[in-house]
Amino acid sequence: MTTPSAAERYLEHVTAGPGAVMTEEVGCITGELTVVTTAFPAGQARVAVQYRGGEA
């Protein structure tokens, strides 16, 4: 795996089914979601999940 020289952002639309996605803010969420992963040069990553079409 290569380390990015600057933060790289990846966005994907997914459907979370019965297994759901667990969040710290509201607990389990299902349905149409947007997942944004930001990879930082130091080898760290941040993953954000929200309902598709929701406001950040």
Biotite code that builds the C-alpha atoms (Angstrom):
import biotite.structure as struc

atoms = struc.array([
    struc.Atom([0.000, 0.000, 0.000], chain_id="A", res_id=1, res_name="MET", atom_name="CA", element="C"),
    struc.Atom([1.330, 3.428, -0.875], chain_id="A", res_id=2, res_name="THR", atom_name="CA", element="C"),
    struc.Atom([1.071, 6.410, 1.445], chain_id="A", res_id=3, res_name="THR", atom_name="CA", element="C"),
    struc.Atom([-0.691, 9.415, -0.139], chain_id="A", res_id=4, res_name="PRO", atom_name="CA", element="C"),
    struc.Atom([1.301, 12.665, -0.265], chain_id="A", res_id=5, res_name="SER", atom_name="CA", element="C"),
    struc.Atom([-1.849, 14.697, 0.500], chain_id="A", res_id=6, res_name="ALA", atom_name="CA", element="C"),
    struc.Atom([-5.247, 13.814, 1.939], chain_id="A", res_id=7, res_name="ALA", atom_name="CA", element="C"),
    struc.Atom([-7.280, 11.746, -0.511], chain_id="A", res_id=8, res_name="GLU", atom_name="CA", element="C"),
    struc.Atom([-11.075, 11.596, -0.339], chain_id="A", res_id=9, res_name="ARG", atom_name="CA", element="C"),
    struc.Atom([-13.226, 8.694, -1.494], chain_id="A", res_id=10, res_name="TYR", atom_name="CA", element="C"),
    struc.Atom([-17.043, 8.874, -1.683], chain_id="A", res_id=11, res_name="LEU", atom_name="CA", element="C"),
    struc.Atom([-19.372, 5.930, -2.209], chain_id="A", res_id=12, res_name="GLU", atom_name="CA", element="C"),
    struc.Atom([-23.138, 5.444, -2.047], chain_id="A", res_id=13, res_name="HIS", atom_name="CA", element="C"),
    struc.Atom([-24.193, 2.193, -0.381], chain_id="A", res_id=14, res_name="VAL", atom_name="CA", element="C"),
    struc.Atom([-27.317, 0.499, 0.956], chain_id="A", res_id=15, res_name="THR", atom_name="CA", element="C"),
    struc.Atom([-27.015, -0.757, 4.538], chain_id="A", res_id=16, res_name="ALA", atom_name="CA", element="C"),
    struc.Atom([-29.335, -3.658, 5.141], chain_id="A", res_id=17, res_name="GLY", atom_name="CA", element="C"),
    struc.Atom([-30.428, -5.483, 8.291], chain_id="A", res_id=18, res_name="PRO", atom_name="CA", element="C"),
    struc.Atom([-26.890, -5.555, 9.739], chain_id="A", res_id=19, res_name="GLY", atom_name="CA", element="C"),
    struc.Atom([-26.906, -1.733, 9.700], chain_id="A", res_id=20, res_name="ALA", atom_name="CA", element="C"),
    struc.Atom([-24.027, 0.670, 10.222], chain_id="A", res_id=21, res_name="VAL", atom_name="CA", element="C"),
    struc.Atom([-23.194, 1.632, 13.816], chain_id="A", res_id=22, res_name="MET", atom_name="CA", element="C"),
    struc.Atom([-22.492, 5.327, 14.411], chain_id="A", res_id=23, res_name="THR", atom_name="CA", element="C"),
    struc.Atom([-21.383, 7.118, 17.567], chain_id="A", res_id=24, res_name="GLU", atom_name="CA", element="C"),
    struc.Atom([-23.950, 9.880, 17.118], chain_id="A", res_id=25, res_name="GLU", atom_name="CA", element="C"),
    struc.Atom([-27.230, 8.012, 16.566], chain_id="A", res_id=26, res_name="VAL", atom_name="CA", element="C"),
    struc.Atom([-26.482, 4.294, 16.830], chain_id="A", res_id=27, res_name="GLY", atom_name="CA", element="C"),
    struc.Atom([-27.535, 1.925, 14.027], chain_id="A", res_id=28, res_name="CYS", atom_name="CA", element="C"),
    struc.Atom([-28.661, 3.311, 10.665], chain_id="A", res_id=29, res_name="ILE", atom_name="CA", element="C"),
    struc.Atom([-29.911, 1.464, 7.594], chain_id="A", res_id=30, res_name="THR", atom_name="CA", element="C"),
    struc.Atom([-30.993, 2.386, 4.086], chain_id="A", res_id=31, res_name="GLY", atom_name="CA", element="C"),
    struc.Atom([-29.351, 4.568, 1.455], chain_id="A", res_id=32, res_name="GLU", atom_name="CA", element="C"),
    struc.Atom([-26.100, 5.976, 2.872], chain_id="A", res_id=33, res_name="LEU", atom_name="CA", element="C"),
    struc.Atom([-23.122, 8.010, 1.744], chain_id="A", res_id=34, res_name="THR", atom_name="CA", element="C"),
    struc.Atom([-19.719, 6.873, 3.030], chain_id="A", res_id=35, res_name="VAL", atom_name="CA", element="C"),
    struc.Atom([-16.778, 9.269, 2.774], chain_id="A", res_id=36, res_name="VAL", atom_name="CA", element="C"),
    struc.Atom([-13.287, 8.012, 3.607], chain_id="A", res_id=37, res_name="THR", atom_name="CA", element="C"),
    struc.Atom([-10.432, 10.500, 3.903], chain_id="A", res_id=38, res_name="THR", atom_name="CA", element="C"),
    struc.Atom([-6.915, 9.023, 3.867], chain_id="A", res_id=39, res_name="ALA", atom_name="CA", element="C"),
    struc.Atom([-4.178, 11.180, 5.393], chain_id="A", res_id=40, res_name="PHE", atom_name="CA", element="C"),
    struc.Atom([-0.429, 11.065, 4.618], chain_id="A", res_id=41, res_name="PRO", atom_name="CA", element="C"),
    struc.Atom([0.443, 9.852, 8.140], chain_id="A", res_id=42, res_name="ALA", atom_name="CA", element="C"),
    struc.Atom([-1.386, 6.577, 7.427], chain_id="A", res_id=43, res_name="GLY", atom_name="CA", element="C"),
    struc.Atom([-4.555, 7.585, 9.271], chain_id="A", res_id=44, res_name="GLN", atom_name="CA", element="C"),
    struc.Atom([-8.073, 7.594, 7.883], chain_id="A", res_id=45, res_name="ALA", atom_name="CA", element="C"),
    struc.Atom([-11.385, 9.214, 8.787], chain_id="A", res_id=46, res_name="ARG", atom_name="CA", element="C"),
    struc.Atom([-14.679, 7.571, 7.793], chain_id="A", res_id=47, res_name="VAL", atom_name="CA", element="C"),
    struc.Atom([-17.931, 9.560, 7.791], chain_id="A", res_id=48, res_name="ALA", atom_name="CA", element="C"),
    struc.Atom([-21.379, 8.039, 7.193], chain_id="A", res_id=49, res_name="VAL", atom_name="CA", element="C"),
    struc.Atom([-24.640, 9.873, 6.634], chain_id="A", res_id=50, res_name="GLN", atom_name="CA", element="C"),
    struc.Atom([-28.027, 9.275, 5.064], chain_id="A", res_id=51, res_name="TYR", atom_name="CA", element="C"),
    struc.Atom([-27.781, 9.783, 1.311], chain_id="A", res_id=52, res_name="ARG", atom_name="CA", element="C"),
    struc.Atom([-28.807, 13.336, 0.487], chain_id="A", res_id=53, res_name="GLY", atom_name="CA", element="C"),
    struc.Atom([-28.384, 14.473, 4.109], chain_id="A", res_id=54, res_name="GLY", atom_name="CA", element="C"),
    struc.Atom([-26.528, 17.613, 5.055], chain_id="A", res_id=55, res_name="GLU", atom_name="CA", element="C"),
    struc.Atom([-23.039, 17.304, 6.505], chain_id="A", res_id=56, res_name="ALA", atom_name="CA", element="C"),
])
